[in-house]
Structure formats: C-alpha cells, structure tokens
Amino acid sequence: MGKVKKLGRPRIEIDWEKFHTLLQYKPTLHDCADIMGMSPDTIERAIKREYKMTFSEYRRLKMSKMRMKLAQKQYEMAMEGSIPLLIWLGKQHLGQSDKQETKSEIKHTSPTRIEIVAKTKEPEKIEENTN
C-alpha cells in the first residue's frame, strides 16, 4: 500500500518568533491576523494544535514575560535615581500615597432657638346700618 494522501489545502505555517514578539504588545486576535497575513481562525487553530490553549490564554502567558521585563526595567531605573519611578513603585508596592491629613474642628454650641410668631390681622369691625 502507498501513502495516504491528505485532502484539502496545505497547512499555513506560522512564524512563531514573529508571533511571540507581536504578543508582547497585547494585540487583539484580529490585529495579529492582519499583521501575520492570515485569518483569525487559522491563528486560533494553530495555537490550539501546538500549545493546547486558546488565543487569550496564550497571549496572557506571553504577556506575563513582558510584564516582568517591564517591572524589572522600572525597578532598575528607580534604583538609578528616577524620582517619579521611585514614587510610583512606592505607591504600588508599599501602599504609600499622596494623602494629606487635614483636621477640622467644629465647636459645639447649644442649639439656637428660633421662634416663628405668626402675626394675624385683626378682623375689621363692621358697623351696622340702623336706618
């Protein structure tokens, strides 16, 4: 017997190195498809076949490495004396804030009594006509 011939179109190969670089920037599936020159379905099927996960799961995995590189670079710059990064990292990781405490004092006095007096008009006297 001979080899079994596959039916259908040949499988589109993905440039995984280019794709991994692209994923660092949090693109959508459609962005990836446009840049890679293939359909979103092709990308989803390839990820499922090669890595046994969805596009979203795979992108999150690849982005975690980028987030760690970014955090590392921020830390390095802060340690080199970047005041804004030192402040930001202090707020993010040490719970620091720019809150300013203000105190206000309210002196309690006895309540003021307000009395409203209604002024009524006296009825006019009606004179009787005795004619």
Number of C-alpha atoms within 10 A of each C-alpha: 3 4 5 6 6 7 6 6 6 7 8 10 10 15 9 10 8 11 16 14 12 18 20 17 12 15 12 14 17 14 14 18 18 12 11 16 10 15 13 18 12 15 22 17 15 19 18 14 11 8 12 12 15 16 19 13 13 17 21 15 13 18 19 12 12 17 12 11 12 12 13 12 12 17 15 13 15 17 12 11 10 13 12 11 17 17 15 15 17 13 13 11 8 10 8 12 11 7 6 6 5 5 6 5 5 6 6 6 6 6 6 6 6 6 6 6 6 6 6 6 6 6 6 6 6 6 6 6 5 4 3
